[in-house]
Amino acid sequence: MKLLEMQKEGHRFHPLQGKKPMFPNWPESNPDQQTLQAWINQDLSIGWIQELTAALDFDNYELAREFWNQQGPFNCAIQKTRRGVHLVFRNPGHIGNAVGVNQLYDIRGNRGYLKYYGFIDGYDTTDPEKLDVFRDEWLPKTNPVVSDRIRNVRAYIAKIESIEGNNGSAGLMRAAAKCRDSGLSQAEALLELLQWNEGPTVEPSWSNKELARAITRAYEIYG
């Protein structure tokens, strides 16, 4: 059983009710093998305490794939969730929790936990010494400075209309192409289109999957 192997590597766990901790003192939870096995036998959901490791929690698979293509590949553990994935790295010690980072992911670190789902084949290594280290660049930025280039892109695409029934897909591709032509990376383009997508010139909003597909098409086919 993988959970028992992980416990031998130093990982700690606690039982869940749904996704919520069963016990209020869960951060101090350190069950022995017999207790952990009893939780497993009772078919309880298990929370994996993040201290040796820190995770990027993506609720959208397409955003996770775009992140992997831009910054990976990684030597990390991967759990597939109902809607997205957890990318799990070694915690250098100072990584805590953060929510809604760059509109892409949440971070689970010290004083946080992940629901244990099991791992994707080939990405099931949980020994911290064998995992890539979580990068500080993935942490939320304080008082971010917006470059003139990005400011200009935002001003331009804010005027692009994408209206259903009026060749709206052409507007989406035009916005993606503007990001490409301005020298933005695909990850930067995705952030800008996510913001544009919520604006008054888009009706109805595109799904995250459709945005990612448009960027891929603009950069790989026409780039």
Kinemage of the C-alpha trace (Angstrom):
@kinemage 1
@onewidth
@group {chain A} dominant
@subgroup {mainchain}
@vectorlist {calphas} color= white
{ca met a 1} P 0.000 0.000 0.000
{ca lys a 2} L 1.494 3.320 -1.130
{ca leu a 3} L 0.331 5.236 1.944
{ca leu a 4} L 2.268 2.907 4.239
{ca glu a 5} L 5.367 3.319 2.085
{ca met a 6} L 4.958 7.079 2.222
{ca gln a 7} L 4.665 6.980 5.990
{ca lys a 8} L 8.037 5.220 6.177
{ca glu a 9} L 9.469 8.130 4.127
{ca gly a 10} L 8.313 10.521 6.860
{ca his a 11} L 4.981 11.726 5.463
{ca arg a 12} L 2.100 12.289 7.874
{ca phe a 13} L -1.626 11.795 7.355
{ca his a 14} L -5.028 12.423 8.917
{ca pro a 15} L -8.551 11.139 8.181
{ca leu a 16} L -11.120 13.211 6.307
{ca gln a 17} L -14.874 13.565 6.177
{ca gly a 18} L -15.319 14.419 2.529
{ca lys a 19} L -12.499 16.932 2.109
{ca lys a 20} L -12.581 18.293 5.672
{ca pro a 21} L -10.356 17.105 8.553
{ca met a 22} L -12.071 14.689 10.893
{ca phe a 23} L -10.106 15.978 13.898
{ca pro a 24} L -9.408 19.641 14.776
{ca asn a 25} L -5.809 18.910 15.762
{ca trp a 26} L -4.997 17.389 12.364
{ca pro a 27} L -1.756 19.409 11.853
{ca glu a 28} L -0.195 17.397 14.695
{ca ser a 29} L -1.460 14.064 13.392
{ca asn a 30} L 1.223 11.378 13.289
{ca pro a 31} L -0.469 7.958 13.216
{ca asp a 32} L 1.514 4.771 13.563
{ca gln a 33} L 1.343 2.106 10.866
{ca gln a 34} L -1.418 0.205 12.670
{ca thr a 35} L -3.631 3.296 12.925
{ca leu a 36} L -3.039 4.282 9.320
{ca gln a 37} L -3.843 0.742 8.210
{ca ala a 38} L -7.065 0.883 10.246
{ca trp a 39} L -8.090 4.097 8.448
{ca ile a 40} L -7.398 2.421 5.138
{ca asn a 41} L -9.372 -0.680 6.151
{ca gln a 42} L -12.311 1.564 7.080
{ca asp a 43} L -12.143 3.092 3.590
{ca leu a 44} L -11.697 6.578 5.030
{ca ser a 45} L -10.555 9.449 2.843
{ca ile a 46} L -7.011 10.403 3.800
{ca gly a 47} L -5.441 13.846 4.041
{ca trp a 48} L -1.748 14.034 3.132
{ca ile a 49} L -0.060 16.705 5.277
{ca gln a 50} L 2.260 18.901 3.246
{ca glu a 51} L 5.496 19.620 5.069
{ca leu a 52} L 8.143 17.466 3.394
{ca thr a 53} L 6.426 18.281 0.134
{ca ala a 54} L 4.559 21.244 -1.359
{ca ala a 55} L 2.033 21.048 -4.164
{ca leu a 56} L 0.537 23.068 -6.982
{ca asp a 57} L -3.181 22.323 -6.922
{ca phe a 58} L -4.752 22.861 -10.356
{ca asp a 59} L -8.541 22.665 -10.593
{ca asn a 60} L -8.321 22.712 -14.390
{ca tyr a 61} L -6.409 20.058 -16.326
{ca glu a 62} L -5.821 22.284 -19.355
{ca leu a 63} L -4.166 24.973 -17.223
{ca ala a 64} L -1.969 22.323 -15.607
{ca arg a 65} L -0.911 20.984 -18.995
{ca glu a 66} L -0.086 24.486 -20.229
{ca phe a 67} L 2.002 25.095 -17.089
{ca trp a 68} L 3.833 21.780 -17.608
{ca asn a 69} L 4.562 22.592 -21.258
{ca gln a 70} L 5.913 26.016 -20.346
{ca gln a 71} L 7.971 25.193 -17.251
{ca gly a 72} L 8.416 21.415 -17.184
{ca pro a 73} L 8.951 18.603 -17.504
{ca phe a 74} L 9.331 17.964 -13.790
{ca asn a 75} L 10.449 15.155 -11.570
{ca cys a 76} L 7.420 15.351 -9.308
{ca ala a 77} L 4.582 13.228 -8.011
{ca ile a 78} L 1.235 13.702 -9.766
{ca gln a 79} L -2.238 13.010 -8.458
{ca lys a 80} L -5.208 13.278 -10.817
{ca thr a 81} L -8.236 14.800 -9.117
{ca arg a 82} L -11.826 15.036 -10.331
{ca arg a 83} L -11.180 18.208 -12.337
{ca gly a 84} L -7.443 18.764 -12.354
{ca val a 85} L -4.142 17.575 -10.933
{ca his a 86} L -1.768 17.978 -7.993
{ca leu a 87} L 1.894 18.474 -8.909
{ca val a 88} L 3.902 17.613 -5.793
{ca phe a 89} L 7.478 18.811 -5.183
{ca arg a 90} L 10.011 18.822 -2.361
{ca asn a 91} L 9.303 21.552 0.167
{ca pro a 92} L 12.526 23.514 0.831
{ca gly a 93} L 10.986 24.399 4.177
{ca his a 94} L 9.361 27.786 3.726
{ca ile a 95} L 6.480 26.988 1.358
{ca gly a 96} L 3.081 27.567 2.919
{ca asn a 97} L -0.463 27.814 1.584
{ca ala a 98} L -1.718 30.294 -0.992
{ca val a 99} L -4.999 30.467 -2.908
{ca gly a 100} L -5.716 31.618 -6.449
{ca val a 101} L -2.109 32.280 -7.416
{ca asn a 102} L -1.980 33.980 -10.839
{ca gln a 103} L -5.504 32.640 -11.450
{ca leu a 104} L -3.837 29.298 -12.193
{ca tyr a 105} L -3.455 27.209 -9.026
{ca asp a 106} L -3.528 26.991 -5.258
{ca ile a 107} L -0.429 26.116 -3.249
{ca arg a 108} L -0.492 23.519 -0.473
{ca gly a 109} L 2.478 23.624 1.866
{ca asn a 110} L 3.186 23.985 5.587
{ca arg a 111} L -0.043 23.768 7.635
{ca gly a 112} L -1.859 22.487 4.552
{ca tyr a 113} L -2.862 19.132 3.135
{ca leu a 114} L -3.964 17.350 -0.015
{ca lys a 115} L -6.630 14.711 -0.307
{ca tyr a 116} L -4.887 11.474 -1.258
{ca tyr a 117} L -6.079 10.212 -4.646
{ca gly a 118} L -3.248 7.887 -5.662
{ca phe a 119} L -0.717 8.670 -8.348
{ca ile a 120} L -0.389 8.626 -12.112
{ca asp a 121} L 1.844 5.764 -13.270
{ca gly a 122} L 5.440 6.878 -13.591
{ca tyr a 123} L 4.885 9.895 -11.332
{ca asp a 124} L 4.450 8.139 -7.996
{ca thr a 125} L 7.808 8.910 -6.361
{ca thr a 126} L 7.205 10.589 -2.987
{ca asp a 127} L 10.688 10.347 -1.449
{ca pro a 128} L 11.450 14.081 -1.000
{ca glu a 129} L 15.096 13.589 -1.905
{ca lys a 130} L 14.054 12.342 -5.348
{ca leu a 131} L 11.651 15.193 -6.133
{ca asp a 132} L 12.406 18.511 -7.798
{ca val a 133} L 12.384 21.433 -5.362
{ca phe a 134} L 9.364 23.741 -5.304
{ca arg a 135} L 10.418 27.017 -6.952
{ca asp a 136} L 10.026 30.379 -5.271
{ca glu a 137} L 8.947 31.836 -8.617
{ca trp a 138} L 5.674 29.925 -8.255
{ca leu a 139} L 4.791 31.787 -5.052
{ca pro a 140} L 2.334 34.696 -5.234
{ca lys a 141} L 3.937 37.990 -6.082
{ca thr a 142} L 3.394 41.025 -3.902
{ca asn a 143} L 2.687 44.324 -5.636
{ca pro a 144} L 3.413 42.942 -9.118
{ca val a 145} L 4.883 45.349 -11.646
{ca val a 146} L 3.079 45.301 -14.971
{ca ser a 147} L 5.449 45.816 -17.890
{ca asp a 148} L 4.665 48.304 -20.654
{ca arg a 149} L 4.460 45.384 -23.087
{ca ile a 150} L 1.739 43.618 -21.113
{ca arg a 151} L -0.039 46.905 -20.441
{ca asn a 152} L -0.161 47.585 -24.171
{ca val a 153} L -1.453 44.079 -24.911
{ca arg a 154} L -4.215 44.476 -22.329
{ca ala a 155} L -5.274 47.810 -23.764
{ca tyr a 156} L -5.365 46.377 -27.299
{ca ile a 157} L -7.229 43.126 -26.656
{ca ala a 158} L -9.700 44.864 -24.311
{ca lys a 159} L -11.213 46.377 -27.458
{ca ile a 160} L -11.493 43.066 -29.334
{ca glu a 161} L -15.040 41.754 -29.473
{ca ser a 162} L -15.904 38.075 -29.366
{ca ile a 163} L -19.671 37.837 -29.607
{ca glu a 164} L -21.577 34.628 -30.291
{ca gly a 165} L -23.283 34.749 -33.661
{ca asn a 166} L -20.898 37.408 -34.933
{ca asn a 167} L -17.848 35.262 -35.768
{ca gly a 168} L -16.790 35.284 -32.138
{ca ser a 169} L -14.067 32.688 -32.681
{ca ala a 170} L -12.257 35.128 -34.957
{ca gly a 171} L -12.068 37.596 -32.076
{ca leu a 172} L -10.607 34.946 -29.799
{ca met a 173} L -7.921 34.052 -32.334
{ca arg a 174} L -7.157 37.724 -32.923
{ca ala a 175} L -6.598 38.240 -29.187
{ca ala a 176} L -4.364 35.154 -28.980
{ca ala a 177} L -2.377 36.295 -32.024
{ca lys a 178} L -1.855 39.752 -30.487
{ca cys a 179} L -0.359 38.128 -27.403
{ca arg a 180} L 1.918 36.027 -29.608
{ca asp a 181} L 2.996 38.936 -31.795
{ca ser a 182} L 3.786 41.024 -28.694
{ca gly a 183} L 6.288 38.426 -27.504
{ca leu a 184} L 4.300 37.037 -24.580
{ca ser a 185} L 4.911 33.436 -23.579
{ca gln a 186} L 1.988 31.059 -23.849
{ca ala a 187} L 1.604 31.111 -20.049
{ca glu a 188} L 1.506 34.937 -20.077
{ca ala a 189} L -0.970 34.866 -22.970
{ca leu a 190} L -3.253 32.552 -21.031
{ca leu a 191} L -3.311 34.943 -18.082
{ca glu a 192} L -4.196 37.864 -20.345
{ca leu a 193} L -6.938 35.953 -22.159
{ca leu a 194} L -8.412 34.810 -18.844
{ca gln a 195} L -8.781 38.465 -17.856
{ca trp a 196} L -10.060 39.534 -21.294
{ca asn a 197} L -12.553 36.665 -21.238
{ca glu a 198} L -14.282 38.176 -18.192
{ca gly a 199} L -14.641 41.577 -19.830
{ca pro a 200} L -17.660 43.205 -21.501
{ca thr a 201} L -16.481 42.516 -25.078
{ca val a 202} L -16.824 38.727 -24.728
{ca glu a 203} L -20.288 37.154 -24.763
{ca pro a 204} L -20.598 34.403 -23.711
{ca ser a 205} L -17.297 33.689 -21.979
{ca trp a 206} L -15.071 30.996 -23.445
{ca ser a 207} L -14.157 27.956 -21.361
{ca asn a 208} L -10.592 27.667 -20.067
{ca lys a 209} L -10.119 24.702 -22.384
{ca glu a 210} L -11.151 26.776 -25.411
{ca leu a 211} L -8.778 29.584 -24.406
{ca ala a 212} L -5.869 27.170 -24.048
{ca arg a 213} L -6.687 25.586 -27.420
{ca ala a 214} L -6.738 28.988 -29.133
{ca ile a 215} L -3.338 29.870 -27.673
{ca thr a 216} L -1.851 26.555 -28.737
{ca arg a 217} L -3.202 27.067 -32.248
{ca ala a 218} L -1.929 30.653 -32.484
{ca tyr a 219} L 1.547 29.808 -31.209
{ca glu a 220} L 2.185 26.379 -32.728
{ca ile a 221} L 0.345 26.526 -36.037
{ca tyr a 222} L 0.750 30.168 -36.914
{ca gly a 223} L 3.775 31.031 -34.786
